[in-house]
Amino acid sequence: MALNKLSEQYDTMKTVDEIAADLHVHRITVYRLLKAGKIPGFKVGRVWRFRMNEVREWIEKPTAREDKAPIKS
């Protein structure tokens, strides 16, 4: 059972290139977001990895700018 849970975690992880493709940005942009601490990720050795549930939460989280932006009609 523990092995199944571990494999589920690995199924939901992506690389920099995969995240860049999902977000429709260049991979350098992903590295800049990582350096600024704006996107959740972690390193395995020298390679960055992303848990998709954390990335989804980051995408859905409103930014400070969105909170203060006036609503235009």
SULMOKA-V374272 format. One record per residue. N is the residue number from 1. OMEGA is omega as a letter, one per 30 degrees, with the letter a starting at -180 (NA if undefined). BURIAL is I if it has 16 or more other C-alpha atoms within 10 Angstrom, else O. D_CENTER is the distance of its C-alpha to the mean C-alpha in Angstrom with 2 decimals. Layout:
BEGIN
n:N omega:OMEGA burial:BURIAL d_center:D_CENTER
n:N omega:OMEGA burial:BURIAL d_center:D_CENTER
END
This chain:
BEGIN
n:1 omega:l burial:O d_center:27.28
n:2 omega:l burial:O d_center:25.08
n:3 omega:l burial:O d_center:24.43
n:4 omega:l burial:O d_center:23.23
n:5 omega:l burial:O d_center:20.73
n:6 omega:a burial:O d_center:19.49
n:7 omega:l burial:O d_center:19.27
n:8 omega:l burial:O d_center:17.28
n:9 omega:a burial:O d_center:14.55
n:10 omega:l burial:O d_center:14.66
n:11 omega:a burial:O d_center:14.68
n:12 omega:l burial:O d_center:11.27
n:13 omega:l burial:I d_center:9.65
n:14 omega:l burial:I d_center:8.67
n:15 omega:l burial:O d_center:9.60
n:16 omega:a burial:I d_center:8.96
n:17 omega:l burial:I d_center:11.43
n:18 omega:l burial:O d_center:10.10
n:19 omega:l burial:I d_center:6.70
n:20 omega:l burial:I d_center:9.23
n:21 omega:l burial:O d_center:11.55
n:22 omega:a burial:O d_center:9.60
n:23 omega:a burial:O d_center:8.95
n:24 omega:l burial:O d_center:12.49
n:25 omega:l burial:O d_center:12.19
n:26 omega:a burial:O d_center:13.70
n:27 omega:l burial:I d_center:12.16
n:28 omega:l burial:O d_center:13.83
n:29 omega:l burial:O d_center:11.87
n:30 omega:l burial:I d_center:8.58
n:31 omega:l burial:O d_center:10.94
n:32 omega:l burial:O d_center:12.29
n:33 omega:l burial:O d_center:9.25
n:34 omega:a burial:I d_center:8.95
n:35 omega:a burial:O d_center:12.72
n:36 omega:a burial:O d_center:12.86
n:37 omega:a burial:O d_center:10.72
n:38 omega:l burial:O d_center:8.85
n:39 omega:a burial:I d_center:5.15
n:40 omega:l burial:I d_center:5.17
n:41 omega:l burial:I d_center:6.30
n:42 omega:a burial:O d_center:9.92
n:43 omega:l burial:O d_center:12.75
n:44 omega:a burial:O d_center:15.18
n:45 omega:l burial:O d_center:18.14
n:46 omega:a burial:O d_center:17.24
n:47 omega:l burial:O d_center:14.24
n:48 omega:l burial:O d_center:10.54
n:49 omega:a burial:I d_center:8.77
n:50 omega:l burial:I d_center:5.64
n:51 omega:a burial:I d_center:6.93
n:52 omega:l burial:I d_center:6.49
n:53 omega:l burial:O d_center:8.31
n:54 omega:l burial:O d_center:6.26
n:55 omega:l burial:I d_center:3.33
n:56 omega:l burial:O d_center:6.86
n:57 omega:l burial:O d_center:8.40
n:58 omega:l burial:O d_center:6.59
n:59 omega:a burial:O d_center:7.60
n:60 omega:a burial:O d_center:10.86
n:61 omega:l burial:O d_center:11.70
n:62 omega:l burial:O d_center:14.46
n:63 omega:l burial:O d_center:14.67
n:64 omega:a burial:O d_center:17.95
n:65 omega:a burial:O d_center:19.21
n:66 omega:a burial:O d_center:18.90
n:67 omega:a burial:O d_center:20.77
n:68 omega:a burial:O d_center:23.58
n:69 omega:l burial:O d_center:23.94
n:70 omega:l burial:O d_center:27.26
n:71 omega:l burial:O d_center:27.48
n:72 omega:l burial:O d_center:29.38
n:73 omega:NA burial:O d_center:31.71
END
